Amino acid sequence: MTRMILSARVGADGVLHVPLGQAEANQEVRVTIEPGVPSSKVQELLDDIAHHPFKADPDGPSVVDMLREDRNR
C-alpha cells in the first residue's frame, strides 16, 4: 500500500467514511486524525505566497537541508 494523505469531512453522524478501494481491502493501516485546514484558508495562504515570494536567508540552511532534517525525524 502506498502512503496517502487526504482530507475528508466527518459526517453529521460523527462517522468518517474513507473509501480506499478494493486494492487496499484486508490490509492493516495506521490512522492519525488531526484538524483540517478549511479550503478558504489554504487558498488565502496560496494567494499570499504568490504575492509575497519567500526569500531564503543566505546565512541559513538550504531548503534541501531542512527537508533532509525533517525526513530524519
Secondary structure, DSSP 8 states (H G I E B T S, - for coil): -----------TTS-------GGGTT------------HHHHHHHHHHHHHS-----TTS--HHHHHHHHHT-
